[in-house]
């Protein structure tokens, strides 16, 4: 039984354990995460006032009236505590540049020099290093670009195609040549190849969505208000800019004297850059601009923690435009998504199947519910067109044989089938949405059982050490290689080996599931990465993450487009559009301005997730 080693990720001594991760993208490009359990302390002298039970559905304005003073977040991440002390339960966090309504005065200054302020809709944040009451603070203006929650991707994204420094200021030509190995050769290569290496396809960013996150029928790709179609957009927009000709931001004037380095990679004030990003690191981008001749006329993209990445070494990524379907008429069940390229319709006679018309990849095929065997036992499914499809070519969407408690209670619940690679959203016994997903590969199986969503993140960084903002240590089952050669197993710990094997049906995670939301100290750092071959990597701001067990989550995968096939190291990968749709649908909703929450006592129980073979 292979197990991951715990490691410290928080100055309070919390332990982070392994979650789902990815290795070779030819077989797997999924990142997932791990993190710490929150410290739970005794009750405070004065608890926050009671809030409505359905606060997750309310806006901040409803929780605190308009016109309330605000608290601005000045660090990359600021924790929200249940009570005004840092040993209290952590109920969520806010990100750099966020402004949220607050109490007029601090409720306490104990352990917080700037004072503990109550924020909407609940919880307390310490003003000082992480937050300010000064709404004119330069750092708040510098980080005013918020994630776009109306889009399938909350940010623009790019992958590093050559090792690059993450600059803190606009570097001069001399500074760039000192910081980047063989830069002259690289720039020559880029000029010769930029017409091809910067090309992008239509992606998730180009699909128009309504307020529910549902693709709008009858509209052409790219009809997103003022947003440019990816095929028409220039590099300025593709790398996060409002336009293709945005000027350098004010905070870079005079060498970045207006704001400090807010990344977790500490460097002296005179440093030109803070850390490097290795090949195929995924970066989330909130702006870009063209530098002048003194800086080699290069374009720089701005990361979410306000570092600069030279875009000659970035490849823009728009994510997959694939998405599932709304189920308006439940009688459509059962049906199937075509999972395999080259799948076809068949006629069957005398125990033999004859290939007919080819089916479009990921098209929907209505089924009659009948099954036939042909060609030495191969299973075929009868369609409503009186022909057949091969069962191995499709992913079936069908009502369960027995209804779970959530269905009987009329609640929302999510059905994930590992054998079919499908996900279905249900409201009671009525299906509302279905799609294809990518779950864990055989050697890294997705945990089966019945769960509830434990915490939700608009985005979080995931890396190959399986370290992120939440998670736990799932027990992994090593599988055999395709040729039957077993993988080497590390020494076993008899005490640890008493845990259940997640490959067994209905295996449960350790008590409590995914621990509380705790950003790791290195959340602002980019790690080493390889997208091809084994190695480590970091994927910045993976969108719409929802943990349902320790180390297992539903989340968007903007870096691949093989939905319908096993791909991950345990998590459930969805296309960006599907992940956005599911995130907006599940309960509870994240309050306005927040970046992540724990479900449960403060915000209500999370939606039920059932994972089965």
PAFI-472807 format. One record per residue (C-alpha): residue number from 1; chain; x, y, z. Coordinates in steps of 0.001 Angstrom, whole numbers. Example, Ala and Ser with C-alpha at 12.3 -4.5 7.8 and 13.67 -1.06 7.14 Angstrom:
// PAFI-472807
    k  c        x        y        z
    1  A    12300    -4500     7800
    2  A    13670    -1060     7140
// end
This chain:
// PAFI-472807
    k  c        x        y        z
    1  A        0        0        0
    2  A     1686     3256    -1085
    3  A     1319     6218     1239
    4  A     2360     9844     1165
    5  A     4505    11421     3866
    6  A     3137    14317     5917
    7  A     4893    17689     5811
    8  A     4544    21036     7517
    9  A     2855    23724     5478
   10  A     1777    26288     8048
   11  A     3713    28146    10733
   12  A     1220    26953    13322
   13  A     2565    23434    12813
   14  A     -409    22033    10874
   15  A      270    18891     8856
   16  A     -380    18706     5107
   17  A     -988    15337     3539
   18  A    -1301    14056       26
   19  A    -4269    14603    -2261
   20  A    -4772    13900    -5956
   21  A    -1932    14974    -8250
   22  A     -754    14614   -11819
   23  A     2318    13323   -13538
   24  A     2784    12599   -17228
   25  A       75    14533   -19102
   26  A       12    11941   -21854
   27  A    -1795     9918   -19222
   28  A    -2585    12473   -16519
   29  A    -2746    16217   -16109
   30  A    -4795    16548   -12994
   31  A    -3608    18471   -10011
   32  A    -5053    18187    -6601
   33  A    -4169    19123    -3179
   34  A    -3556    18808      448
   35  A    -3521    20995     3465
   36  A    -3920    21335     7156
   37  A    -6634    20793     9709
   38  A    -7740    24002    11398
   39  A    -7139    24434    15083
   40  A   -10444    24450    16952
   41  A   -10388    26457    20184
   42  A   -12743    26940    23096
   43  A   -15611    29353    22642
   44  A   -14744    33071    22699
   45  A   -16057    35467    25310
   46  A   -18362    37049    22754
   47  A   -19469    35035    19726
   48  A   -20533    36753    16467
   49  A   -24225    37515    16095
   50  A   -26384    34783    14615
   51  A   -26884    35026    10868
   52  A   -29649    33574     8669
   53  A   -29393    29827     8056
   54  A   -29386    30398     4297
   55  A   -26642    33015     4413
   56  A   -24771    31207     1644
   57  A   -27537    32293     -720
   58  A   -27537    35890      458
   59  A   -25398    38701     -864
   60  A   -23012    40651     1326
   61  A   -25314    43674      982
   62  A   -28108    41649     2581
   63  A   -25846    40563     5434
   64  A   -24535    44084     6117
   65  A   -26435    47116     4755
   66  A   -25022    49203     1915
   67  A   -22739    51979     2969
   68  A   -20906    49985     5621
   69  A   -17185    50730     5949
   70  A   -14938    48191     4236
   71  A   -11899    46125     5010
   72  A    -9357    45660     2206
   73  A    -7073    42615     1920
   74  A    -3404    43534     1502
   75  A    -1775    40073     1647
   76  A    -2153    37321     -907
   77  A    -4452    35442     1478
   78  A    -6233    36616     4641
   79  A    -7917    34063     6894
   80  A   -11450    34534     8201
   81  A   -11909    33168    11716
   82  A   -15119    32136    13418
   83  A   -14156    34161    16491
   84  A   -11841    37176    16963
   85  A    -8649    35235    17688
   86  A    -6216    33310    15514
   87  A    -6698    30066    17431
   88  A   -10359    30005    16455
   89  A   -11825    27886    13686
   90  A   -10958    29066    10187
   91  A   -14144    29320     8171
   92  A   -12742    30647     4894
   93  A   -10352    33135     3371
   94  A   -10185    36290     1285
   95  A    -7689    37128    -1451
   96  A    -5494    40100    -2228
   97  A    -7406    43226    -3305
   98  A   -10790    42077    -1966
   99  A   -12948    44636     -162
  100  A   -15659    43409     2199
  101  A   -18093    45218     4517
  102  A   -16889    45347     8129
  103  A   -17938    46485    11571
  104  A   -17474    50193    12375
  105  A   -14891    49483    15057
  106  A   -12735    46495    15951
  107  A   -14412    44100    18378
  108  A   -11081    43306    20034
  109  A    -7367    44046    19742
  110  A    -6194    40972    21627
  111  A    -3468    39301    19580
  112  A    -4072    41732    16687
  113  A    -2510    45169    16808
  114  A    -4753    46556    14068
  115  A    -7868    45107    15648
  116  A   -10262    42278    14860
  117  A   -13063    43397    12549
  118  A   -16244    41477    11928
  119  A   -16811    41051     8191
  120  A   -19874    40217     6109
  121  A   -21580    37862     6200
  122  A   -19789    36525     9293
  123  A   -16407    35909    10818
  124  A   -13450    38054    11848
  125  A   -10300    39282    10098
  126  A    -7240    40823    11738
  127  A    -6276    44242    10380
  128  A    -2567    44948    10088
  129  A     -241    42928     7874
  130  A    -3081    41163     6048
  131  A    -5826    43797     5877
  132  A    -6423    47547     6085
  133  A    -9241    49993     6684
  134  A    -7574    52468     4284
  135  A    -9437    52061     1016
  136  A    -6905    54330     -717
  137  A    -4056    51907      -57
  138  A    -1962    51501    -3242
  139  A    -1896    47718    -2900
  140  A    -5712    47587    -3069
  141  A    -5685    49632    -6256
  142  A    -2897    47503    -7730
  143  A    -4858    44290    -7052
  144  A    -8297    45598    -8026
  145  A    -8734    43038   -10845
  146  A   -10999    40370    -9406
  147  A   -11718    36841   -10728
  148  A   -14453    36910   -13361
  149  A   -17142    34650   -11919
  150  A   -19378    35090   -14968
  151  A   -16881    33204   -17132
  152  A   -15909    29556   -17325
  153  A   -12355    30611   -16490
  154  A   -12004    33241   -13752
  155  A    -8658    34431   -15120
  156  A    -6659    34204   -18306
  157  A    -4093    31386   -18172
  158  A     -733    30560   -19662
  159  A     1809    27752   -19485
  160  A     5522    28407   -19114
  161  A     7350    26987   -22123
  162  A    10851    28018   -21018
  163  A    12200    28733   -17530
  164  A    11512    32350   -16628
  165  A    12080    34738   -13724
  166  A     9018    36211   -12047
  167  A    10054    39842   -12052
  168  A     9044    42294    -9343
  169  A     9600    45345   -11535
  170  A     9987    46083   -15224
  171  A    13510    44811   -15871
  172  A    16000    46629   -18042
  173  A    17632    44871   -20974
  174  A    20757    44325   -18880
  175  A    18782    42871   -15983
  176  A    16974    40493   -18306
  177  A    20175    39206   -19873
  178  A    21608    38619   -16389
  179  A    18466    36851   -15195
  180  A    17625    34684   -18225
  181  A    19990    32066   -19601
  182  A    20793    32490   -23303
  183  A    18158    35181   -23666
  184  A    19518    36402   -26991
  185  A    19074    32957   -28522
  186  A    15569    32697   -27071
  187  A    14463    36061   -28465
  188  A    15818    35140   -31893
  189  A    13862    31867   -31782
  190  A    10710    33665   -30667
  191  A    10833    36216   -33486
  192  A    11169    33398   -35996
  193  A     8314    31325   -34524
  194  A     5865    33725   -32847
  195  A     3266    33407   -35610
  196  A     2785    29752   -34719
  197  A     3703    29408   -31041
  198  A     1229    32089   -29905
  199  A    -1754    30689   -31807
  200  A    -4727    29582   -29715
  201  A    -7910    27669   -30403
  202  A   -11421    28626   -29423
  203  A   -11835    27622   -25822
  204  A   -13901    27854   -22674
  205  A   -13384    31614   -22561
  206  A   -15285    31961   -25846
  207  A   -18495    30192   -24864
  208  A   -21249    32626   -23764
  209  A   -22888    31685   -20452
  210  A   -26032    32813   -18664
  211  A   -26264    33685   -14966
  212  A   -26428    29976   -14040
  213  A   -23288    29206   -15993
  214  A   -25304    27490   -18739
  215  A   -24061    27978   -22335
  216  A   -26435    30303   -24179
  217  A   -28057    28594   -27148
  218  A   -28084    30248   -30532
  219  A   -25079    32490   -29897
  220  A   -21806    32271   -31729
  221  A   -18573    31607   -29886
  222  A   -17086    34865   -28719
  223  A   -20378    36692   -28025
  224  A   -19455    37686   -24491
  225  A   -20262    41388   -24313
  226  A   -17026    43341   -24567
  227  A   -14878    40226   -24372
  228  A   -12903    39461   -27498
  229  A   -13066    36161   -29322
  230  A    -9812    34294   -28655
  231  A    -9117    33946   -32373
  232  A    -9449    37713   -32780
  233  A    -7814    38802   -29534
  234  A    -4232    39963   -29515
  235  A    -1622    38859   -27034
  236  A    -2519    41680   -24671
  237  A    -5990    40236   -24040
  238  A    -4883    36594   -24186
  239  A    -2402    37295   -21408
  240  A    -4911    39011   -19152
  241  A    -5089    42598   -20369
  242  A    -8271    44627   -20742
  243  A    -7073    45581   -24235
  244  A    -4092    44766   -26411
  245  A    -2543    48132   -25613
  246  A    -2836    48501   -21849
  247  A     -127    50733   -20346
  248  A     2153    49542   -17570
  249  A      280    49818   -14247
  250  A      937    52746   -11922
  251  A     2569    50597    -9254
  252  A     5514    49803   -11520
  253  A     6459    53447   -11917
  254  A     9836    54203   -10411
  255  A    10719    50542    -9970
  256  A     7749    49328    -7911
  257  A     8123    51690    -4992
  258  A     4362    52012    -4529
  259  A     3719    48451    -3305
  260  A     5733    45656    -1685
  261  A     6420    42128    -2868
  262  A     3262    40274    -1794
  263  A     4316    36833    -2994
  264  A     5468    34328     -395
  265  A     8901    34178    -1984
  266  A    10810    36650      183
  267  A    13703    38548    -1416
  268  A    15660    41702     -504
  269  A    14129    45019    -1569
  270  A    16783    45468    -4252
  271  A    15929    42123    -5948
  272  A    14827    42237    -9556
  273  A    12756    39036    -9417
  274  A    11237    36692    -6851
  275  A    11720    33027    -7803
  276  A    11544    31357   -11199
  277  A     8783    29414   -12898
  278  A     9906    26199   -14560
  279  A     8672    24740   -17812
  280  A     4937    24049   -18058
  281  A     4039    25744   -14814
  282  A      475    27027   -15145
  283  A       32    30727   -14379
  284  A    -3163    32730   -13816
  285  A    -2927    36223   -15299
  286  A    -4724    39486   -14482
  287  A    -3062    41912   -16887
  288  A     -344    42503   -19446
  289  A     1506    45379   -21069
  290  A     4207    46066   -23637
  291  A     7467    47427   -22203
  292  A     9639    49938   -24006
  293  A    12870    49678   -25951
  294  A    14930    49923   -22765
  295  A    13299    46624   -21745
  296  A    13748    44875   -25109
  297  A    10167    45762   -26160
  298  A     8949    42598   -24436
  299  A     5405    42032   -23221
  300  A     4945    41103   -19572
  301  A     1941    39343   -18040
  302  A      887    40134   -14479
  303  A      245    37194   -12150
  304  A    -2388    37162    -9406
  305  A      274    37935    -6796
  306  A     1595    40872    -8855
  307  A     4753    39431   -10372
  308  A     5721    39817   -14018
  309  A     6197    36943   -16465
  310  A     7793    37677   -19877
  311  A     5250    36404   -22396
  312  A     7803    35294   -24982
  313  A     8162    32324   -22634
  314  A     4427    31777   -22079
  315  A     1853    29898   -24121
  316  A    -1715    31255   -23759
  317  A    -4291    28630   -22803
  318  A    -8039    29104   -23309
  319  A    -9255    25769   -21882
  320  A   -11552    23238   -23518
  321  A   -14880    24505   -24934
  322  A   -16475    21097   -24260
  323  A   -19450    21032   -21926
  324  A   -22324    18737   -21017
  325  A   -26046    19205   -21570
  326  A   -28998    20605   -19662
  327  A   -31667    17938   -19160
  328  A   -34952    19691   -19805
  329  A   -36979    16500   -20297
  330  A   -36106    13649   -17877
  331  A   -37606    11129   -20319
  332  A   -34425    11477   -22383
  333  A   -32804     9024   -19945
  334  A   -31189     6655   -20601
  335  A   -28767     8175   -23081
  336  A   -25056     8026   -23772
  337  A   -22198    10375   -24590
  338  A   -19851     9101   -27301
  339  A   -16496     8829   -25494
  340  A   -14313     7288   -28192
  341  A   -13081     8866   -31402
  342  A   -14230     6792   -34380
  343  A   -17194     5212   -32584
  344  A   -20003     4088   -34862
  345  A   -23529     2730   -35051
  346  A   -23890    -1021   -35593
  347  A   -26488    -3451   -36882
  348  A   -26561    -6913   -35332
  349  A   -27607   -10096   -37105
  350  A   -26894   -13697   -36236
  351  A   -24572   -12790   -33388
  352  A   -22380   -10576   -35566
  353  A   -22157    -6768   -35456
  354  A   -21768    -4809   -38684
  355  A   -20272    -1327   -38490
  356  A   -22368     1512   -39894
  357  A   -22424     5315   -39691
  358  A   -19679     6952   -37632
  359  A   -20771     8927   -34599
  360  A   -19513    12400   -33730
  361  A   -17194    12445   -30751
  362  A   -19112    13408   -27546
  363  A   -22449    13488   -29310
  364  A   -25544    12321   -27420
  365  A   -27191     9013   -28361
  366  A   -30675     8202   -26934
  367  A   -30882     4599   -25714
  368  A   -33812     2185   -25459
  369  A   -32448      391   -22390
  370  A   -31962    -2971   -24122
  371  A   -28640    -4830   -24386
  372  A   -27342    -7407   -26895
  373  A   -24171    -9450   -27060
  374  A   -22348   -10051   -30320
  375  A   -18902   -10924   -31598
  376  A   -17952   -13366   -28847
  377  A   -19708   -11562   -26015
  378  A   -19068    -7894   -26785
  379  A   -21800    -5763   -25197
  380  A   -23886    -3507   -27432
  381  A   -26571    -1024   -26369
  382  A   -29752     -593   -28365
  383  A   -30543     2978   -29415
  384  A   -33935     4549   -30032
  385  A   -33036     4505   -33737
  386  A   -33206      698   -33812
  387  A   -29469      215   -34134
  388  A   -26680     -316   -31601
  389  A   -23600     1304   -30125
  390  A   -20709     -547   -28569
  391  A   -20892     -147   -24779
  392  A   -17155      481   -24456
  393  A   -17419     3467   -26834
  394  A   -19902     5435   -24750
  395  A   -20619     6766   -21267
  396  A   -24148     6004   -20094
  397  A   -26406     8394   -18170
  398  A   -29149     6463   -16409
  399  A   -31300     6777   -13290
  400  A   -30029     4807   -10276
  401  A   -31625     1476    -9377
  402  A   -32125     2661    -5805
  403  A   -32474     6277    -4743
  404  A   -30105     7764    -2144
  405  A   -31380     9638      902
  406  A   -30723    13001     -738
  407  A   -32994    12073    -3649
  408  A   -35762    10865    -1364
  409  A   -35495    14149      582
  410  A   -35728    16235    -2600
  411  A   -32211    17630    -2117
  412  A   -29532    18390    -4659
  413  A   -26991    15603    -5176
  414  A   -24216    14706    -7596
  415  A   -23779    11274    -9180
  416  A   -20296    10354   -10448
  417  A   -19841     7059   -12300
  418  A   -16257     5829   -12567
  419  A   -17042     3099   -15104
  420  A   -18952     5482   -17387
  421  A   -16853     8621   -16693
  422  A   -20040    10649   -16310
  423  A   -21344    13176   -13802
  424  A   -25040    13980   -13349
  425  A   -26618    16749   -11270
  426  A   -29883    15735    -9625
  427  A   -32534    17712    -7786
  428  A   -34377    15036    -5863
  429  A   -35278    12459    -8526
  430  A   -35070    14902   -11422
  431  A   -31855    15049   -13493
  432  A   -30857    18595   -14472
  433  A   -27395    18343   -16066
  434  A   -25032    15644   -17347
  435  A   -21496    15621   -18678
  436  A   -18307    13618   -19170
  437  A   -15474    13805   -16628
  438  A   -11991    12427   -16079
  439  A   -11537    10517   -12825
  440  A    -8514     8760   -11335
  441  A    -6404     6379   -13308
  442  A    -6345     2746   -12217
  443  A    -3222     3216   -10087
  444  A    -4728     6310    -8428
  445  A    -8413     5451    -8057
  446  A   -11014     7994    -7107
  447  A   -12523     7266    -3715
  448  A   -16013     5710    -3838
  449  A   -18787     6300    -1356
  450  A   -21277     8933     -273
  451  A   -19890    12308      796
  452  A   -20757    15960     1223
  453  A   -18791    18876     -190
  454  A   -16440    19985     2589
  455  A   -15052    23231     1187
  456  A   -15215    25343    -1953
  457  A   -12530    27513    -3580
  458  A   -12933    29891    -6495
  459  A    -9315    29040    -7314
  460  A    -6290    27557    -5576
  461  A    -2756    26601    -6534
  462  A    -2082    22889    -6859
  463  A     1296    21214    -7070
  464  A     2907    17820    -7420
  465  A     3646    17642    -3714
  466  A     -127    17523    -3474
  467  A      -29    20715    -1472
  468  A    -2764    23283    -1718
  469  A    -5383    24990      369
  470  A    -7283    21956     1581
  471  A    -7142    18198     1463
  472  A    -5901    15248     3399
  473  A    -4124    11981     2898
  474  A    -6078     9541      786
  475  A    -4880     5966      969
  476  A    -3562     4940    -2435
  477  A    -3637     1484    -4014
  478  A     -678      755    -6273
  479  A    -1722     -912    -9510
  480  A      169    -3210   -11821
  481  A     1778    -2018   -15000
  482  A      142    -2961   -18274
  483  A     2591    -5823   -18768
  484  A     1715    -7252   -15380
  485  A     4888    -6145   -13629
  486  A     3978    -4943   -10113
  487  A     5277    -1592    -8930
  488  A     7682    -1552    -6037
  489  A     6014     -821    -2717
  490  A     7595     1178      106
  491  A     7909     -277     3575
  492  A     4551     -724     5208
  493  A     3447      822     8461
  494  A     1229    -1751    10216
  495  A     -697      978    12020
  496  A    -1385     2940     8849
  497  A    -2244     -181     6894
  498  A    -5333     -664     9010
  499  A    -7031     2048     6974
  500  A    -9511     1054     4310
  501  A    -8445      569      740
  502  A   -10106     3316    -1390
  503  A   -10347      937    -4315
  504  A   -12978    -1030    -2442
  505  A   -16518      122    -2928
  506  A   -17869     2580     -405
  507  A   -14497     3060     1268
  508  A   -14700     6070     3554
  509  A   -12101     8781     4235
  510  A   -10842     9312     7725
  511  A   -13284    10938    10123
  512  A   -14134    14491     9174
  513  A   -13233    14261     5495
  514  A   -11332    17187     4019
  515  A   -10024    19440     6790
  516  A   -10752    23126     7120
  517  A    -9668    25683     4540
  518  A    -6073    26691     5244
  519  A    -3938    28266     2513
  520  A     -446    26860     2665
  521  A     2334    29311     3394
  522  A     3816    28805      -62
  523  A      545    29392    -1896
  524  A     2107    32320    -3706
  525  A     5079    30308    -4950
  526  A     5393    28602    -8287
  527  A     7027    25203    -8273
  528  A     9081    23186   -10673
  529  A     6961    21534   -13320
  530  A     6927    19056   -16138
  531  A     3929    18500   -18330
  532  A     5588    15712   -20227
  533  A     7444    13006   -18358
  534  A     7728    12567   -14625
  535  A     8544    15481   -12388
  536  A     7059    18167   -10249
  537  A     4815    20998   -11318
  538  A     2569    23782   -10102
  539  A     -753    24855   -11541
  540  A    -1683    28323   -10444
  541  A    -5272    29152    -9531
  542  A    -6952    25927   -10624
  543  A   -10607    26990   -10947
  544  A   -13739    25966    -9079
  545  A   -12420    23413    -6582
  546  A   -14862    21510    -4370
  547  A   -13463    18956    -1920
  548  A   -15753    16113     -931
  549  A   -13199    13970      955
  550  A    -9639    14155     2163
  551  A    -7579    14768     -971
  552  A   -10445    14273    -3445
  553  A   -12191    17128    -5232
  554  A   -14298    18176    -8172
  555  A   -12407    20867   -10115
  556  A   -11843    22386   -13521
  557  A    -8942    21125   -15621
  558  A    -7998    23868   -18086
  559  A    -4875    21997   -19228
  560  A    -6385    18971   -21002
  561  A    -9331    17960   -23167
  562  A    -9794    14195   -22756
  563  A   -12978    14269   -20705
  564  A   -14643    10875   -20836
  565  A   -11362     9085   -20110
  566  A    -9570     8373   -16835
  567  A    -6829    10932   -16395
  568  A    -6367    12135   -12832
  569  A    -4547    11064    -9707
  570  A    -7856    10726    -7873
  571  A    -9781    13953    -8322
  572  A   -12757    14392   -10644
  573  A   -11665    16617   -13552
  574  A   -14344    18667   -15303
  575  A   -14098    20967   -18282
  576  A   -14000    24651   -17233
  577  A   -17599    25242   -18360
  578  A   -18859    22185   -16499
  579  A   -16869    22993   -13353
  580  A   -18254    26540   -13367
  581  A   -21811    25218   -13830
  582  A   -21460    22710   -10994
  583  A   -19769    25224    -8671
  584  A   -22603    27726    -9048
  585  A   -25230    25005    -8551
  586  A   -23895    23325    -5405
  587  A   -24679    24438    -1884
  588  A   -23656    26526      -98
  589  A   -22699    29476    -2287
  590  A   -19530    31406    -1497
  591  A   -20399    34875     -111
  592  A   -19664    37885    -2294
  593  A   -15997    38868    -2131
  594  A   -14834    35658     -446
  595  A   -12444    33278    -2181
  596  A   -13148    30065     -235
  597  A   -15302    28663     2554
  598  A   -15680    25599     4712
  599  A   -19155    24120     4623
  600  A   -20987    22991     7717
  601  A   -21990    24948    10789
  602  A   -21326    28470     9483
  603  A   -22606    28199     5923
  604  A   -24730    25069     5840
  605  A   -24025    21510     4755
  606  A   -22442    20919     1381
  607  A   -24218    19169    -1476
  608  A   -24134    15352    -1429
  609  A   -21646    13669    -3789
  610  A   -22008     9953    -4580
  611  A   -19095     8254    -6360
  612  A   -19584     4676    -7541
  613  A   -18300     2222   -10093
// end
